Amino acid sequence: MRACALTIAATALLSCGPVGERDGDTVPLWGRWESSFTANGEVSETAEFTVQFTSPSGVARTVDGFWDGESTWRVRFMPGEPGQWTYRTDVEPEAGGLSGLEGSFSVAASEMPEARFLRHGSVGVSDDRRYLAHADGEPFLWIADTAWNGALMSTDEEWGAYLDDRKAKGFSAVQLVTTQWRAALANAEGAVAYTGFDDIRINPRFFDRMDRRIDDVNAAGLLAAPVLLWTLGEPERNPGRLPESQAIRLARYIVARYQANHVVWFLAGDENFSGETGERWRRIGRGVFAGREHAPATLHPRGRQWFFDEFAGEDWLDLIIYQSGHGGGPQTMEWLQSGPPSQKWRQMPTRPVLNSEPGYEDILALEIGEPHTADDVRPQLWWSLLNAPSAGVTYGAHGIWSWEREAAVALNHDRFGVAQAWSDALEFPGSAHAGHLAGFFGPLAWWTLRPRPDLVTEQSEDRREHVAVAASEDGKLLVAYLPVGGTLRLQEGEKWQGLDATWFNPRTGARVLGTTADLSAPADGDWVLLLTAG
């Protein structure tokens, strides 16, 4: 083993903090091993610094390190196998004595069995490619909250209070933005992630705040969903408008910095991924992810856009994300209920399908000119979970996504109306309703559900009354959402007579026993029918 003419400090991290400070420490399985390397000479921040890790079973994996300011380089790695690991560094072009450095560390099962990610492992795509699942096969239901500006603008105390609330309500993931963008031209300290355009200069100290925020998300048992390159807006203010080489460089930097966290990557946000623009993003996606082992990666398109037709052949794209958007009127409802999400989920190759931006609660609905209420948002959540094989859905609240401290119009979002302070928006009833949804699906084999609109014998022409039905192929599980209550009449009615019937109130979380002899909702308002085989 070569002696190192530089400083090496290794830190093993759980999902909630450091447990060691030297090479050779024991790291928890699915935790984080981290090491800093101090170069002994000039090294350009654009150098390709990589580390090859070899598992106890002999499997090698190479990951990117990242420049962390001045002469410091750092690598973060999530081990997925117990036992003794080794590593060896490399840098291209060779400089500063950073190549050929070797070391080892041990990995053992965590002593924190209550920690979701340390118990079940990282989140990836299930074997059947229909939903997300942990490394041990445990299904992961995506019930995300939208805090685009949260990590950028919150104080430590505010972020902790926010995460405590979302965890308590049953959310499982948080969507956030990792750089300056059109709704936050800098973070709370006035810092930006990078400067320049044709040849950017990355600011590592900007990301110190982001390190804490994403660590806190995971410590709360929540999956982080960072947007790497927001696109919509002026080129000089949105990283998705950078030249391709610089967009790839910035995205790879962020991936290297958070690859040992439990994440799903949103490569781009609010883009139209068709035509030449789509080809540009296919190239960027390959430049960031192709040929590298990575957490699930996807794209966040603009409202009511289905981009998968042109991206089906991209192996790096793991999820189909869509945005039904903030319309709230008949066009949005029709697109969500019977448009591409409900029709094209059968497209090959198979991928999970998720709505990552239905209408936000209290945001001005563009088609109807009134703010979305919880009663408007809740049907969108249920329709989204039942219009394709169930995998998850995202909730959003006006005021939280932009992290307002007092009632105000969000920056560069005039058409969405006045947003409440984030602390007030935290208590919007729709977030509790999203939690009830999570509580309903949690105990079920939800990953076996497939859309069955053909089972509904009578469907109203009023889109607000659209009944959504999904069932398992073995006929042992059926879920139906009735937006205005009433009576559900099913095709093949006799098939369901042997099942147990329960009515679920999506506004309160209450349950009422039912009977398959009369599938009538217990009262007015929206209800969910659950049919199960004992």
Salt bridges, closest charged atoms under 4 A:
ASP25 OD1 - ARG22 NH1 3.50
GLU34 OE1 - ARG32 NE 3.30
GLU34 OE2 - ARG74 NH1 2.99
GLU34 OE1 - ARG76 NE 3.06
GLU45 OE1 - ARG201 NH1 2.46
GLU45 OE2 - ARG249 NH2 2.84
GLU48 OE1 - ARG252 NH2 3.20
ASP64 OD2 - ARG252 NH2 2.85
ASP64 OD2 - ARG292 NE 3.72
ASP68 OD2 - ARG74 NE 3.10
ASP68 OD1 - ARG205 NH2 2.92
ASP68 OD1 - ARG257 NH1 2.94
GLU102 OE2 - ARG88 NH1 2.40
ASP128 OD2 - ARG450 NH2 3.86
ASP136 OD2 - HIS120 ND1 2.67
ASP145 OD2 - ARG166 NE 3.01
ASP156 OD1 - ARG212 NE 3.70
ASP156 OD1 - ARG213 NH1 2.70
GLU158 OE1 - ARG405 NH2 2.68
ASP165 OD2 - ARG166 NH1 2.67
ASP165 OD2 - LYS169 NZ 3.21
GLU189 OE2 - ARG209 NH2 2.70
ASP199 OD1 - ARG249 NH1 3.71
ASP208 OD2 - ARG205 NE 2.64
ASP208 OD1 - ARG257 NH2 3.13
ASP211 OD2 - ARG76 NH2 3.18
ASP211 OD2 - ARG257 NH2 2.88
ASP215 OD1 - ARG32 NH1 2.96
GLU244 OE2 - ARG283 NH2 2.53
ASP270 OD1 - HIS300 NE2 3.84
GLU271 OE2 - ARG241 NH1 3.35
GLU271 OE1 - ARG302 NH2 3.33
GLU279 OE1 - ARG282 NH2 3.03
GLU279 OE2 - ARG283 NH1 3.65
GLU279 OE2 - ARG286 NH1 3.87
GLU293 OE1 - ARG61 NE 3.73
ASP309 OD2 - LYS344 NZ 2.71
GLU310 OE1 - ARG282 NH1 3.91
GLU314 OE2 - ARG286 NH2 2.71
ASP318 OD2 - HIS294 ND1 3.85
GLU334 OE2 - ARG463 NH2 3.97
GLU357 OE1 - HIS300 NE2 2.85
GLU357 OE2 - HIS326 NE2 2.63
GLU367 OE2 - ARG304 NH1 3.39
ASP375 OD1 - ARG378 NH2 2.91
ASP454 OD2 - ARG452 NH2 2.70
ASP462 OD2 - ARG464 NH2 2.91
GLU492 OE1 - LYS495 NZ 3.89
ASP526 OD2 - ARG378 NE 2.64
ASP526 OD1 - ARG507 NE 2.75
